[in-house]
Structure formats: structure tokens, C-alpha cells
Amino acid sequence: MSAPRPGAHDLLAAVVDAGSFVSWDEPIDRSGLSDGYLATLEAAAARSGTDESVVTGRASIRGHEVALVVGEFRFLGGSIGRAAAGRIVAAVRRATTERLPLVAATASGGTRMQEGTPAFMTMVDISAAVVAHKAAGLPYLVYLRHPTTGGVFASWGSLGHMTIAEPGALIGFLGPVVYETLNGAPFPSGVQVAENLVDKGIVDAVVPTDELADIAARALTLLSATTGGHARSPAAEDGAPVRRIAPFVSRPEPSEEEIARLWTAIETTRRGDRPGVRELLRYAADDVIPLNGTGYGESDKGVMLALASFGGRSCVLVGQDRRYQVSESMGPAALREARRGMRMATELGLPLVTVIDTPGADLSPRAEEGALAGEIARCISDMTALTVPSVSVLLGEGTGGGALALLPARRVVAAGNAWLSPLPPEGASAIVFKDTEHAPLLAARQRVGAPQMHQDGLVDVLVPEEPAAHVDPQAFARAIGAAVAAQVEAQL
């Protein structure tokens, strides 16, 4: 029987200099939570010995002062809810202010399912804080521990200057349980393993915990020259807005009518005749010049890249094309093509418009080994650092990291039936209820719908669908186009 993996406090004891760790963690306000969720959190705290799924603070490693974010998997699978996210963001910002290198030791299954879409969106806030830290010329080192999957791996877990992993660690975009539930077969063995990711060039090295202090100290010695000053200071106001992460508050159980209404909206976005980015451009754009590929020998039809104009304003458009995602899932090349559009917008000083409409990114071994999670993380990073006006349009389906990759704009427009979820609702149900029958209930609890996101402050403009988009595609496209033009104009 293998030895248990070290928890957060075990890792700190093994890596930092004795007596040097100073916690930055403030007590968490649990008021406003339901009795059931509160009991779950209290049980997790008793089991893990921590009050949340992350521990943060300052310490020294072989004499090098660092800031630390350490995950605790025994606390609800290391899942990131809003309290944990707020703690991480505060630590990263403090590290930037105090000009400390940042070391993140992840161990997480991703977004906390009990908190749903609002928690999922915090991956953008964490990534934005990391981008600002790196922009200040400060080192960011990542240690991927067993397991690191989901939104954590597809955001701040893939943004390190140097990324190393625990031997034998499970590291991947999608957790094996969800994959097997959705596909009826286990994920191929040997793909989502640290050693394979090193072989594929996704991770720099595999390092045992007892050697972590030595390699971290060597890296910090080589990178120490970067911490003395930097010409560019982080300016969050240049990119996507930095939000204050509000504490999670339990809401009343959704009514049967609310559940049915949301599920009808989700099913409506999955219709084969629902208009997508092509109809938006056909009916609402003044002019369109399609572009193709990454420029580096790759092309993926799951994403459309174009120069376009709405309301007389030129822009670069990156849109997920539903036409090609039915038979061919969106892979890493699609996201690299999207990043080409982001670079082009920055270089030309043009607004960026992204259109989100995806049943989810490719969940194949090829996508995992092609750095799908890393490309999602880099899309989020690039969008949070944009200095040009940006508008994201949640047009229809919004599943997982593939949707989140194009969402962090300064302004977010959503169609009335659109939705955003950490996983397909059926996959989230598989995690929480061990079946897919509870998907409608869980989707409502997770507040995945555009109207709920608008109420929660995650969507800026809601474009009603009266009637549904497929009934009158032309009117729908023109309404979305007008909202895009107005939001671009407001930023100029």
C-alpha cells in the first residue's frame, strides 16, 4: 500500500525553513450558508485540519523569502469556492505588493460544485492576479500535486514560469470520474500522469516532495535578479476589470418552475437550428473578412477568426462555431487561433469581440497531450491583460474551460437562454449525485443561466430572447449585434 500524499501542512513542514511560515489567512465568514452546506464544510475542516481548501502565507525556502498558496485536497477535494478564491487572490496581490516570488502548490479537483458558476468565474480573478504578479517581473513557480484537474489546472495552475509535478500525480483537464460517466468508458491510462506530461513538454520536470526545497531554492537563486525592480508595473485597470469576490451565500432551493425554465433554456441552446456566430455575422455585421489558422501550421474549425465591423466600429472577432463542434470538439489549436486574434487586436489597437457557444472542449487524450488546459489558461491570461476594448458574448452553450477561455472581457453580453457551467450539467450531476438525472436541479442550484448570472453581477447586458433565437434568427442576431456595438462604443 502506497504512503499517503502529503497534505498542505505536511508539505509546508517538508519544504519551508523551520519556523519561518507566517499565515496570511483571515477567518472565513460562514454566515448566510445553509445548515447542510455549513455541516459539509465543518466536516471537511475536521478531516483536513484546515479551514478551507487552500493555505496561504509567507515563508522562506533555503533563505529565500516567498509567498505561498498551498492546496489541501482533503478539504472537499481541494475544490475552489468563493472563500478559497478570495483567499488566493488576496495572497497573490499581497505577494505582488511586497515583491515576493510566488510558489503555488496545487491539489484540486477544480471548481466547487456546491457553488457553481459564481465559483467557476473566480478562476478568472485568480488568473488576473497572477498575470499582474508576473507583469511586475516577479517569479511564479507551480508545483502540481496529486491530483490537479479541472479549472485549477486550466487557469492559474498552468501559468507558471516554471512548472514541476509530484511523481505519479494525476494531472489533467477533465477528472476521470466525469469522463467515464459522460462517455461510458474510462479515460485511457497513462495520459493524465505527471511523467507523461513531462514527455509531452507540458510540465518541466517531476520532483519528489523531499527534493522540492532544493530545486525551488536553485530556481529562486537564478531568478532573484528579477525581484529588485521592473520597468512595467501591474495595472489591473488596463485589462479586464478586477472584481471583489463576494462571499458565497446560500439561496433558497429553486422551485420546480425555475428548474423547468432553466432546463428548457439549456435544451433550447442545444437545438441544431439555433443561430450561432455565422448568423450573427451574416445579419448583424457591416462587413466580415474571415481569417484562418494560428499562423503556425494549425487550424481548427471550432473557432472562427475574422476582421469585422458592428455599428460602424471595426473589431477583431473570435467566435466559437457551433456548426463544427457537433462532430468535432474544440481542441488546443482552436484556442491558439483565438490567441492569434487577441494578439492582432492588441497590435492593431482594435476592440476584441469574443463569441462563446460551445458544448465543451475536446476531452480526448490527444487534446490532453496537446496542452489543452494550458491553452485555456493562456487565453484567460491574454484576455485579462488586454489593453483594448473587449466584449464577450455568451451566445448559447457555455460548457467548462472552453467557454471560460473567451469570457474575461471588460463587458459581457449574454443572450437570454445562454448559460455557463463548470461542467456539462450532466457531468456536474455525476459528481454530486453519482447520476445524470439530477442535472436540471443542479444547474438551477449552480445558477448557470444568463438571467441568474446577470443578477449575480457576472453578466453586464442581458439580451432577451422573445421569441427564442431559432424562431427569428435575424432579429436575434441584430439585437446581439446592437448590444455588442453599444458596449464597444462605451469603452472608446
Secondary structure, DSSP 8 states (H G I E B T S, - for coil): -------HHHHHHHHS-TT--EE-------TT--HHHHHHHHHHHHHHSSSSSEEEEEEEETTEEEEEEEE-TTTGGG-B-HHHHHHHHHHHHHHHHTT--EEEEEEE-SB-TTTHHHHHHHHHHHHHHHHHHHHTT--EEEEEEEEEEHHHHTTGGG--SEEEE-TT-BEESS-HHHHHHHHSS---TTSSBHHHHHHTTSSSEE--GGGHHHHHHHHHHHHGGGGS--SS---GGGSS---------------HHHHHHHHHHHHHHT-TT---HHHHHHHH-SEEEEE-S-SSS---TTEEEEEEEETTEEEEEEEE-GGGTTTS-B-HHHHHHHHHHHHHHHHHT--EEEEEEES-B--SHHHHHTTHHHHHHHHHHHHHT--S-EEEEEEEEEBHHHHHTT---SEEEEETT-B-BSS-HHHHHHHHHSSSTTHHHHHHHTT-BHHHHHHTTS-SEEE--SS-TTTSHHHHHHHHHHHHHHHHHHT-
